[in-house]
């Protein structure tokens, strides 16, 4: 289940660089950062690295990757949130 979710999340996030800020996309990044990023990085580093060192590196890199993804999502949510409609609307 975890691997299937990760495989589906990749294409959904592929066009992340050229989109307007969205609350839902930011919440998705925050969810991916907290639920998927850390365990997948640990698993990947454990499989491809030395037995103990790979796992240790995976834990540290996974924490950094999860924090980065979570905070990027939080920034996107705060950028997209416009309760009074003060942002210029495109037509």
C-alpha positions in Angstrom: 0.0 0.0 0.0 2.8 2.4 0.9 4.7 1.8 -2.3 1.5 2.2 -4.4 0.8 5.5 -2.7 4.3 6.7 -3.4 4.1 5.6 -7.1 0.8 7.6 -7.5 2.1 10.7 -5.8 5.1 11.1 -8.2 3.1 12.0 -11.3 0.6 14.1 -9.4 3.5 16.3 -8.2 5.4 16.4 -11.5 4.2 19.8 -12.6 4.9 21.4 -9.2 7.2 24.2 -10.5 4.8 25.8 -12.9 1.5 26.1 -11.0 -0.2 28.8 -9.0 -0.2 28.2 -5.2 -3.0 26.0 -4.1 -4.3 25.2 -0.6 -5.0 21.6 -1.6 -1.6 21.1 -3.3 0.1 22.5 -0.2 -1.9 20.2 2.1 -0.9 17.3 -0.2 2.7 18.2 0.2 2.3 18.5 4.0 0.7 15.0 4.1 3.4 13.5 1.8 6.1 15.1 3.9 4.8 13.7 7.2 3.5 10.3 6.0 5.6 9.1 3.1 8.9 11.0 2.7 10.6 9.8 5.8 9.8 6.0 5.6 10.5 5.9 1.9 13.9 7.6 2.2 14.9 5.2 5.1 13.8 2.2 3.0 15.6 3.4 -0.1 18.9 4.2 1.8 18.7 0.9 3.6 18.3 -1.1 0.4 21.0 0.7 -1.6 23.6 1.5 1.1 25.7 -0.5 3.5 23.7 -2.4 6.2 23.9 -0.1 9.2 25.3 3.1 7.7 22.6 3.1 5.0 19.9 3.0 7.6 21.5 5.8 9.7 21.9 8.0 6.6 18.3 7.2 5.6 17.0 8.3 8.9 18.9 11.6 8.8 18.2 12.3 5.1 14.5 11.2 5.5 14.0 13.7 8.4 15.5 16.5 6.3 13.4 15.5 3.2 10.2 15.2 5.3 10.8 18.6 6.9 11.6 20.3 3.6 8.5 18.8 2.0 6.3 19.7 4.9 7.5 23.3 5.2 7.2 23.8 1.4 3.6 22.7 1.6 3.0 25.0 4.6 4.4 28.0 2.7 2.3 27.1 -0.3 -0.9 26.9 1.9 -0.1 30.3 3.5 0.6 31.8 0.1 -2.6 30.5 -1.5 -4.8 31.3 1.5 -6.7 34.5 0.7 -9.7 35.0 3.0 -10.6 38.5 1.9 -10.0 38.1 -1.8 -7.2 40.7 -1.9 -5.1 38.9 -4.5 -5.5 40.1 -8.1 -7.8 37.8 -10.0 -6.9 36.7 -13.5 -9.4 36.7 -16.3 
